[in-house]
Amino acid sequence: MHNRRRSTFTRQLQELRASLPPGAPDPLIDPPPDAFLHLWECARAAGIVVSDLLVVRQPLDLRAAGAYSIEDHDIWVWYSSDVPEEQALRTFLHELAHAQCPPTLPYASFEEEWAEERATWKRAIALAHAWRVSHLFSEEIIAELLEEVEACLQQRLATASIVGSTDMERTERALKQLWLEADARGWTGELLHEVLTGTRSDPGLLGEMLTFDRCVLHACGEMVHEPEEDPDPEILFGPLSRLGEGTLLANAVEMLQRTLATCAQQEEALRARLATRPWQVVTLGRVSYERSRQVIQDEASLQEAIALVNQLCFEAHGYALRMHWQCFDELFSRQDQVAYPARLYCLHLFFTPWTQVLTYLSPWIDPEMLPACQKRLPRAVWFLFPKEEDTTLLEATWQLFLLSWARCAEIGYEGSLFTPVNPLQSTSESQRTPTPEDIEGGDGNTMGGTA
């Protein structure tokens, strides 16, 4: 007898069961309620290819009420005392409409994806009429559903602008993190939508959203980080306390939003330009790393600096990534007193092949199952705001962007891979972060200098 492998939804159900306390009700409603079985039989009679139906008391996925698996032809639907039966049946019809006409994946754009969602709802309505449950879709309900589809599209387009990238998977991960952080702040879904789409233009709210934890966007893991308390900006970046000035904050928020949106619009051109950036291999004793510099003196150079950080962190596929920011507020303390002193920020990046991390945490994993990645030298990028130029607004904008990366100390790999000991936290010389003493020593092989 052929044994069918466990489907994605079955695995998710098992994970949900394992997370529940002893004695909790089983999340699977077995058998499904009669109303669901009736529609299931109607679908099979109509020639719609479906395999297993899972009606569950708790959703199997964050922010979803149901799903259809193109690969397995399974459907799950959330139905509980918190979800009226008619609402759950509408979701069920929507998933059956997906099964009736499965989409071609991947979608080329969010516009294509949500146009398909709109078409799927229209097919679901047609199925409801054919199967004599048209009462599930009143005119008011239909209008609300189509309005929700448009809202979902606008949220994703707005999130891509905030991320500075049009990558769809990355944008979805960012949106989930924004939901998580908004919930932690006590925001309603309506408030998040208004801030995201610009309906509400409060710079304080927008600033909170722009500084969401970007560490979760590195593709080394799927876990969404719980939001942490904001780090002390004065300890981290010295002059960041200047953001408390209302006008400066509002202008910095506006500039950051504009710059990130431009990064998303010009993503391919920026990627091509940054690919030609020179990197110098530097050796300090037994430590070798690649070094580059970026002077920030106008909006164009700020955009390139932001795009560079995004590219270094987003494109490190197959690597666990440790990042460390430093602000050398007093690096130029011996220079002549000027109205606008130079400021220097340094980003250190350490790359560890994901195979090394996983085999350390889970020795039973077959390395052949993991992507092959070569060892990479650490990288250091120095971002300089030159002296004797008023770059106050540019620097404030930059500091807001940095806060987003400082929300978590490291880009992690928790969740199913959690370990109380960080395998990447090495005290060896090869992991040593260059210090200001290295820089001020004047050695031509250091990352110092005024660019």
C-alpha positions as a Python dict, from the first residue, in 0.01 Angstrom:
ca = {
    (1, 'M'): (0, 0, 0),
    (2, 'H'): (134, 347, -95),
    (3, 'N'): (213, 561, 206),
    (4, 'R'): (157, 930, 139),
    (5, 'R'): (419, 1154, 299),
    (6, 'R'): (310, 1395, 570),
    (7, 'S'): (181, 1713, 413),
    (8, 'T'): (288, 2063, 510),
    (9, 'F'): (-39, 2125, 694),
    (10, 'T'): (-13, 1795, 881),
    (11, 'R'): (334, 1892, 1001),
    (12, 'Q'): (204, 2234, 1108),
    (13, 'L'): (-79, 2065, 1296),
    (14, 'Q'): (167, 1838, 1478),
    (15, 'E'): (381, 2140, 1572),
    (16, 'L'): (71, 2319, 1702),
    (17, 'R'): (-26, 2016, 1910),
    (18, 'A'): (324, 1996, 2056),
    (19, 'S'): (306, 2361, 2163),
    (20, 'L'): (-16, 2321, 2362),
    (21, 'P'): (-23, 2256, 2738),
    (22, 'P'): (-123, 1911, 2866),
    (23, 'G'): (-497, 1857, 2868),
    (24, 'A'): (-570, 2125, 2606),
    (25, 'P'): (-838, 2036, 2347),
    (26, 'D'): (-705, 1888, 2026),
    (27, 'P'): (-686, 2167, 1767),
    (28, 'L'): (-829, 1941, 1495),
    (29, 'I'): (-1209, 1919, 1472),
    (30, 'D'): (-1262, 1559, 1365),
    (31, 'P'): (-1492, 1494, 1194),
    (32, 'P'): (-1546, 1838, 1039),
    (33, 'P'): (-1887, 2001, 1093),
    (34, 'D'): (-2161, 1900, 849),
    (35, 'A'): (-2163, 2235, 666),
    (36, 'F'): (-1795, 2191, 574),
    (37, 'L'): (-1844, 1828, 469),
    (38, 'H'): (-2132, 1933, 243),
    (39, 'L'): (-1916, 2185, 54),
    (40, 'W'): (-1630, 1934, 43),
    (41, 'E'): (-1853, 1679, -132),
    (42, 'C'): (-1984, 1948, -368),
    (43, 'A'): (-1625, 2032, -464),
    (44, 'R'): (-1536, 1671, -533),
    (45, 'A'): (-1853, 1621, -735),
    (46, 'A'): (-1755, 1927, -941),
    (47, 'G'): (-1417, 1770, -1022),
    (48, 'I'): (-1209, 1994, -797),
    (49, 'V'): (-895, 1806, -693),
    (50, 'V'): (-863, 1804, -313),
    (51, 'S'): (-704, 1560, -69),
    (52, 'D'): (-744, 1629, 303),
    (53, 'L'): (-958, 1880, 489),
    (54, 'L'): (-836, 2010, 826),
    (55, 'V'): (-1085, 2220, 1024),
    (56, 'V'): (-894, 2353, 1323),
    (57, 'R'): (-976, 2541, 1640),
    (58, 'Q'): (-655, 2745, 1614),
    (59, 'P'): (-495, 2883, 1295),
    (60, 'L'): (-196, 2696, 1161),
    (61, 'D'): (-31, 3013, 1036),
    (62, 'L'): (6, 3368, 1163),
    (63, 'R'): (-250, 3615, 1026),
    (64, 'A'): (-430, 3353, 817),
    (65, 'A'): (-774, 3198, 851),
    (66, 'G'): (-716, 2918, 603),
    (67, 'A'): (-494, 2797, 321),
    (68, 'Y'): (-476, 2567, 20),
    (69, 'S'): (-163, 2365, -62),
    (70, 'I'): (-90, 2355, -434),
    (71, 'E'): (153, 2066, -382),
    (72, 'D'): (-58, 1848, -151),
    (73, 'H'): (-412, 1966, -250),
    (74, 'D'): (-497, 1993, 120),
    (75, 'I'): (-703, 2269, 279),
    (76, 'W'): (-713, 2395, 637),
    (77, 'V'): (-973, 2630, 779),
    (78, 'W'): (-990, 2801, 1116),
    (79, 'Y'): (-1325, 2755, 1291),
    (80, 'S'): (-1383, 2823, 1659),
    (81, 'S'): (-1617, 3002, 1895),
    (82, 'D'): (-1435, 3324, 1798),
    (83, 'V'): (-1511, 3272, 1430),
    (84, 'P'): (-1875, 3268, 1313),
    (85, 'E'): (-1959, 2966, 1099),
    (86, 'E'): (-2057, 3180, 800),
    (87, 'Q'): (-1719, 3354, 808),
    (88, 'A'): (-1534, 3022, 827),
    (89, 'L'): (-1743, 2885, 537),
    (90, 'R'): (-1655, 3190, 326),
    (91, 'T'): (-1288, 3122, 393),
    (92, 'F'): (-1344, 2758, 300),
    (93, 'L'): (-1507, 2853, -30),
    (94, 'H'): (-1215, 3086, -101),
    (95, 'E'): (-968, 2799, -56),
    (96, 'L'): (-1183, 2570, -271),
    (97, 'A'): (-1176, 2840, -539),
    (98, 'H'): (-795, 2831, -519),
    (99, 'A'): (-811, 2451, -563),
    (100, 'Q'): (-1047, 2493, -860),
    (101, 'C'): (-792, 2714, -1039),
    (102, 'P'): (-450, 2688, -869),
    (103, 'P'): (-229, 2994, -924),
    (104, 'T'): (102, 2978, -1104),
    (105, 'L'): (377, 3049, -855),
    (106, 'P'): (582, 3247, -787),
    (107, 'Y'): (393, 3567, -849),
    (108, 'A'): (582, 3832, -1042),
    (109, 'S'): (459, 4114, -821),
    (110, 'F'): (225, 4200, -537),
    (111, 'E'): (-12, 4351, -792),
    (112, 'E'): (-34, 4013, -968),
    (113, 'E'): (-77, 3824, -640),
    (114, 'W'): (-364, 4038, -514),
    (115, 'A'): (-533, 4053, -855),
    (116, 'E'): (-541, 3673, -826),
    (117, 'E'): (-689, 3703, -477),
    (118, 'R'): (-962, 3931, -611),
    (119, 'A'): (-1037, 3681, -890),
    (120, 'T'): (-1039, 3394, -638),
    (121, 'W'): (-1306, 3564, -428),
    (122, 'K'): (-1518, 3610, -739),
    (123, 'R'): (-1486, 3236, -814),
    (124, 'A'): (-1577, 3160, -451),
    (125, 'I'): (-1893, 3366, -489),
    (126, 'A'): (-1980, 3175, -808),
    (127, 'L'): (-1928, 2843, -625),
    (128, 'A'): (-2157, 2961, -345),
    (129, 'H'): (-2432, 3032, -598),
    (130, 'A'): (-2379, 2696, -771),
    (131, 'W'): (-2393, 2507, -442),
    (132, 'R'): (-2693, 2700, -307),
    (133, 'V'): (-2519, 2885, -26),
    (134, 'S'): (-2526, 3228, -187),
    (135, 'H'): (-2656, 3374, 141),
    (136, 'L'): (-2294, 3365, 261),
    (137, 'F'): (-2210, 3655, 30),
    (138, 'S'): (-2433, 3957, 72),
    (139, 'E'): (-2350, 4273, -123),
    (140, 'E'): (-2207, 4429, 193),
    (141, 'I'): (-1986, 4125, 257),
    (142, 'I'): (-1859, 4126, -102),
    (143, 'A'): (-1770, 4495, -79),
    (144, 'E'): (-1583, 4436, 249),
    (145, 'L'): (-1388, 4143, 105),
    (146, 'L'): (-1276, 4335, -204),
    (147, 'E'): (-1186, 4634, 12),
    (148, 'E'): (-974, 4405, 230),
    (149, 'V'): (-793, 4270, -76),
    (150, 'E'): (-705, 4624, -181),
    (151, 'A'): (-592, 4708, 173),
    (152, 'C'): (-363, 4402, 178),
    (153, 'L'): (-207, 4509, -151),
    (154, 'Q'): (-147, 4866, -30),
    (155, 'Q'): (8, 4740, 295),
    (156, 'R'): (260, 4532, 106),
    (157, 'L'): (351, 4806, -138),
    (158, 'A'): (400, 5044, 155),
    (159, 'T'): (607, 4786, 347),
    (160, 'A'): (836, 4736, 46),
    (161, 'S'): (903, 5109, 49),
    (162, 'I'): (988, 5098, 419),
    (163, 'V'): (1220, 4799, 372),
    (164, 'G'): (1392, 4959, 75),
    (165, 'S'): (1348, 4644, -133),
    (166, 'T'): (1081, 4504, -363),
    (167, 'D'): (1167, 4142, -277),
    (168, 'M'): (828, 3984, -200),
    (169, 'E'): (941, 3726, 55),
    (170, 'R'): (1144, 3987, 242),
    (171, 'T'): (850, 4227, 239),
    (172, 'E'): (616, 3962, 382),
    (173, 'R'): (866, 3891, 660),
    (174, 'A'): (888, 4263, 735),
    (175, 'L'): (509, 4299, 742),
    (176, 'K'): (480, 4013, 992),
    (177, 'Q'): (738, 4186, 1212),
    (178, 'L'): (550, 4516, 1184),
    (179, 'W'): (230, 4338, 1294),
    (180, 'L'): (415, 4185, 1588),
    (181, 'E'): (566, 4513, 1703),
    (182, 'A'): (242, 4706, 1647),
    (183, 'D'): (60, 4454, 1864),
    (184, 'A'): (326, 4488, 2136),
    (185, 'R'): (272, 4866, 2134),
    (186, 'G'): (-103, 4825, 2159),
    (187, 'W'): (-171, 4952, 1807),
    (188, 'T'): (-487, 4841, 1634),
    (189, 'G'): (-473, 4690, 1288),
    (190, 'E'): (-645, 5002, 1159),
    (191, 'L'): (-377, 5228, 1310),
    (192, 'L'): (-97, 5020, 1158),
    (193, 'H'): (-267, 5038, 818),
    (194, 'E'): (-308, 5415, 844),
    (195, 'V'): (55, 5473, 941),
    (196, 'L'): (181, 5230, 677),
    (197, 'T'): (-20, 5377, 392),
    (198, 'G'): (27, 5740, 493),
    (199, 'T'): (-331, 5810, 594),
    (200, 'R'): (-193, 5917, 932),
    (201, 'S'): (126, 6119, 907),
    (202, 'D'): (230, 6153, 1272),
    (203, 'P'): (615, 6157, 1260),
    (204, 'G'): (643, 5988, 1600),
    (205, 'L'): (431, 5691, 1492),
    (206, 'L'): (602, 5674, 1153),
    (207, 'G'): (943, 5687, 1322),
    (208, 'E'): (851, 5389, 1542),
    (209, 'M'): (750, 5194, 1234),
    (210, 'L'): (1057, 5288, 1030),
    (211, 'T'): (1283, 5166, 1313),
    (212, 'F'): (1132, 4817, 1330),
    (213, 'D'): (1373, 4529, 1389),
    (214, 'R'): (1535, 4480, 1048),
    (215, 'C'): (1752, 4197, 1179),
    (216, 'V'): (1465, 3957, 1109),
    (217, 'L'): (1500, 4024, 736),
    (218, 'H'): (1824, 3833, 701),
    (219, 'A'): (1727, 3507, 532),
    (220, 'C'): (1925, 3272, 758),
    (221, 'G'): (1613, 3184, 956),
    (222, 'E'): (1235, 3208, 947),
    (223, 'M'): (1188, 3304, 1311),
    (224, 'V'): (1025, 3639, 1386),
    (225, 'H'): (1207, 3813, 1670),
    (226, 'E'): (1010, 3931, 1968),
    (227, 'P'): (1055, 4308, 1994),
    (228, 'E'): (1309, 4417, 2250),
    (229, 'E'): (1341, 4743, 2438),
    (230, 'D'): (1507, 5013, 2232),
    (231, 'P'): (1877, 5041, 2313),
    (232, 'D'): (2002, 5352, 2488),
    (233, 'P'): (2082, 5579, 2192),
    (234, 'E'): (2329, 5792, 2385),
    (235, 'I'): (2536, 5486, 2473),
    (236, 'L'): (2512, 5344, 2122),
    (237, 'F'): (2560, 5642, 1900),
    (238, 'G'): (2636, 5946, 2109),
    (239, 'P'): (2466, 6227, 1916),
    (240, 'L'): (2150, 6026, 1861),
    (241, 'S'): (1997, 6211, 2156),
    (242, 'R'): (1959, 6508, 1922),
    (243, 'L'): (1661, 6331, 1767),
    (244, 'G'): (1461, 6453, 2065),
    (245, 'E'): (1431, 6788, 1892),
    (246, 'G'): (1083, 6782, 1741),
    (247, 'T'): (1159, 6950, 1409),
    (248, 'L'): (1475, 6748, 1352),
    (249, 'L'): (1292, 6422, 1424),
    (250, 'A'): (1007, 6506, 1186),
    (251, 'N'): (1249, 6601, 909),
    (252, 'A'): (1466, 6293, 968),
    (253, 'V'): (1163, 6063, 955),
    (254, 'E'): (1051, 6225, 630),
    (255, 'M'): (1397, 6194, 475),
    (256, 'L'): (1437, 5830, 583),
    (257, 'Q'): (1097, 5737, 443),
    (258, 'R'): (1179, 5910, 114),
    (259, 'T'): (1526, 5755, 90),
    (260, 'L'): (1406, 5400, 162),
    (261, 'A'): (1129, 5435, -97),
    (262, 'T'): (1386, 5547, -354),
    (263, 'C'): (1609, 5251, -262),
    (264, 'A'): (1317, 5019, -343),
    (265, 'Q'): (1241, 5196, -671),
    (266, 'Q'): (1604, 5191, -784),
    (267, 'E'): (1696, 4856, -629),
    (268, 'E'): (1840, 4693, -942),
    (269, 'A'): (2045, 4998, -1042),
    (270, 'L'): (2182, 5034, -690),
    (271, 'R'): (2267, 4663, -675),
    (272, 'A'): (2460, 4688, -1002),
    (273, 'R'): (2648, 4998, -885),
    (274, 'L'): (2735, 4849, -547),
    (275, 'A'): (2861, 4530, -715),
    (276, 'T'): (3152, 4734, -851),
    (277, 'R'): (3243, 4878, -510),
    (278, 'P'): (3612, 4820, -430),
    (279, 'W'): (3698, 4613, -121),
    (280, 'Q'): (4048, 4611, 23),
    (281, 'V'): (4174, 4303, 206),
    (282, 'V'): (4341, 4416, 528),
    (283, 'T'): (4541, 4205, 775),
    (284, 'L'): (4597, 4301, 1139),
    (285, 'G'): (4816, 4036, 1296),
    (286, 'R'): (4625, 3713, 1237),
    (287, 'V'): (4301, 3894, 1155),
    (288, 'S'): (4204, 3953, 793),
    (289, 'Y'): (3895, 4132, 674),
    (290, 'E'): (3763, 4330, 378),
    (291, 'R'): (3730, 4704, 416),
    (292, 'S'): (3538, 4974, 234),
    (293, 'R'): (3438, 5334, 303),
    (294, 'Q'): (3143, 5556, 230),
    (295, 'V'): (3132, 5934, 272),
    (296, 'I'): (2782, 6064, 346),
    (297, 'Q'): (2746, 6426, 245),
    (298, 'D'): (2417, 6448, 55),
    (299, 'E'): (2097, 6250, -3),
    (300, 'A'): (2247, 6052, -292),
    (301, 'S'): (2537, 5925, -79),
    (302, 'L'): (2295, 5855, 209),
    (303, 'Q'): (2083, 5646, -25),
    (304, 'E'): (2388, 5451, -138),
    (305, 'A'): (2495, 5391, 223),
    (306, 'I'): (2152, 5256, 317),
    (307, 'A'): (2140, 5041, 5),
    (308, 'L'): (2486, 4904, 90),
    (309, 'V'): (2381, 4797, 441),
    (310, 'N'): (2065, 4637, 300),
    (311, 'Q'): (2259, 4450, 35),
    (312, 'L'): (2528, 4324, 273),
    (313, 'C'): (2270, 4191, 517),
    (314, 'F'): (1994, 4078, 283),
    (315, 'E'): (2216, 3910, 26),
    (316, 'A'): (2423, 3701, 269),
    (317, 'H'): (2237, 3385, 165),
    (318, 'G'): (2346, 3070, 344),
    (319, 'Y'): (2530, 3251, 621),
    (320, 'A'): (2450, 3324, 981),
    (321, 'L'): (2535, 3688, 1024),
    (322, 'R'): (2673, 3876, 1323),
    (323, 'M'): (2676, 4251, 1298),
    (324, 'H'): (2831, 4511, 1525),
    (325, 'W'): (2793, 4888, 1501),
    (326, 'Q'): (3032, 5140, 1650),
    (327, 'C'): (3016, 5518, 1664),
    (328, 'F'): (3347, 5690, 1724),
    (329, 'D'): (3209, 6015, 1857),
    (330, 'E'): (3547, 6114, 2003),
    (331, 'L'): (3769, 5979, 1729),
    (332, 'F'): (3848, 6330, 1610),
    (333, 'S'): (3870, 6485, 1956),
    (334, 'R'): (4223, 6614, 1884),
    (335, 'Q'): (4118, 6799, 1569),
    (336, 'D'): (4074, 7172, 1568),
    (337, 'Q'): (3744, 7289, 1712),
    (338, 'V'): (3499, 7337, 1426),
    (339, 'A'): (3127, 7409, 1412),
    (340, 'Y'): (3059, 7076, 1244),
    (341, 'P'): (3303, 6804, 1356),
    (342, 'A'): (3343, 6484, 1160),
    (343, 'R'): (3163, 6174, 1282),
    (344, 'L'): (3239, 5814, 1198),
    (345, 'Y'): (3025, 5500, 1212),
    (346, 'C'): (3161, 5152, 1158),
    (347, 'L'): (2973, 4838, 1064),
    (348, 'H'): (3147, 4504, 1127),
    (349, 'L'): (2996, 4194, 969),
    (350, 'F'): (3099, 3835, 1047),
    (351, 'F'): (2975, 3556, 821),
    (352, 'T'): (2948, 3194, 938),
    (353, 'P'): (2829, 2930, 687),
    (354, 'W'): (2486, 2810, 791),
    (355, 'T'): (2609, 2452, 755),
    (356, 'Q'): (2859, 2515, 1034),
    (357, 'V'): (2592, 2657, 1264),
    (358, 'L'): (2343, 2377, 1203),
    (359, 'T'): (2591, 2094, 1233),
    (360, 'Y'): (2708, 2249, 1562),
    (361, 'L'): (2354, 2271, 1697),
    (362, 'S'): (2217, 1952, 1540),
    (363, 'P'): (2497, 1705, 1460),
    (364, 'W'): (2243, 1460, 1316),
    (365, 'I'): (2172, 1689, 1019),
    (366, 'D'): (2317, 1563, 692),
    (367, 'P'): (2545, 1841, 557),
    (368, 'E'): (2445, 1738, 205),
    (369, 'M'): (2095, 1869, 279),
    (370, 'L'): (2230, 2221, 338),
    (371, 'P'): (2345, 2482, 85),
    (372, 'A'): (2719, 2483, 27),
    (373, 'C'): (2882, 2810, 132),
    (374, 'Q'): (3248, 2899, 130),
    (375, 'K'): (3411, 3068, 424),
    (376, 'R'): (3403, 3447, 394),
    (377, 'L'): (3624, 3712, 543),
    (378, 'P'): (3458, 3954, 784),
    (379, 'R'): (3374, 4291, 635),
    (380, 'A'): (3403, 4641, 776),
    (381, 'V'): (3246, 4950, 629),
    (382, 'W'): (3323, 5298, 755),
    (383, 'F'): (3061, 5565, 707),
    (384, 'L'): (3202, 5916, 744),
    (385, 'F'): (3019, 6244, 787),
    (386, 'P'): (3287, 6498, 690),
    (387, 'K'): (3379, 6793, 909),
    (388, 'E'): (3294, 7155, 838),
    (389, 'E'): (2973, 7057, 658),
    (390, 'D'): (2629, 7078, 815),
    (391, 'T'): (2519, 6716, 785),
    (392, 'T'): (2295, 6729, 1094),
    (393, 'L'): (1980, 6615, 914),
    (394, 'L'): (2163, 6351, 711),
    (395, 'E'): (2320, 6210, 1026),
    (396, 'A'): (1993, 6213, 1219),
    (397, 'T'): (1831, 6022, 932),
    (398, 'W'): (2120, 5776, 928),
    (399, 'Q'): (2091, 5726, 1304),
    (400, 'L'): (1722, 5643, 1271),
    (401, 'F'): (1812, 5378, 1013),
    (402, 'L'): (2080, 5239, 1245),
    (403, 'L'): (1832, 5209, 1530),
    (404, 'S'): (1645, 4961, 1313),
    (405, 'W'): (1951, 4736, 1298),
    (406, 'A'): (2035, 4786, 1666),
    (407, 'R'): (1702, 4647, 1786),
    (408, 'C'): (1865, 4308, 1829),
    (409, 'A'): (2230, 4251, 1914),
    (410, 'E'): (2267, 3973, 1660),
    (411, 'I'): (2076, 3827, 1372),
    (412, 'G'): (1972, 3504, 1532),
    (413, 'Y'): (1867, 3149, 1464),
    (414, 'E'): (1637, 3080, 1756),
    (415, 'G'): (1304, 2896, 1738),
    (416, 'S'): (1358, 2530, 1662),
    (417, 'L'): (1734, 2589, 1664),
    (418, 'F'): (1743, 2764, 2001),
    (419, 'T'): (2048, 2711, 2215),
    (420, 'P'): (2141, 2897, 2534),
    (421, 'V'): (2500, 2912, 2411),
    (422, 'N'): (2567, 3117, 2100),
    (423, 'P'): (2794, 2903, 1880),
    (424, 'L'): (2901, 3209, 1684),
    (425, 'Q'): (3018, 3403, 1989),
    (426, 'S'): (3389, 3334, 1962),
    (427, 'T'): (3661, 3483, 2175),
    (428, 'S'): (3923, 3382, 1924),
    (429, 'E'): (4145, 3636, 1755),
    (430, 'S'): (3968, 3579, 1423),
    (431, 'Q'): (3646, 3719, 1565),
    (432, 'R'): (3802, 4022, 1736),
    (433, 'T'): (3642, 4355, 1652),
    (434, 'P'): (3899, 4623, 1563),
    (435, 'T'): (3917, 4883, 1838),
    (436, 'P'): (3971, 5259, 1837),
    (437, 'E'): (4327, 5190, 1952),
    (438, 'D'): (4383, 4996, 1629),
    (439, 'I'): (4249, 5292, 1435),
    (440, 'E'): (4426, 5577, 1609),
    (441, 'G'): (4757, 5396, 1587),
    (442, 'G'): (4795, 5539, 1239),
    (443, 'D'): (4878, 5205, 1076),
    (444, 'G'): (4800, 5223, 704),
    (445, 'N'): (4646, 4876, 726),
    (446, 'T'): (4378, 4980, 974),
    (447, 'M'): (4023, 5078, 884),
    (448, 'G'): (4088, 5431, 1006),
    (449, 'G'): (4143, 5750, 815),
    (450, 'T'): (3928, 6039, 713),
    (451, 'A'): (3841, 5905, 367),
}
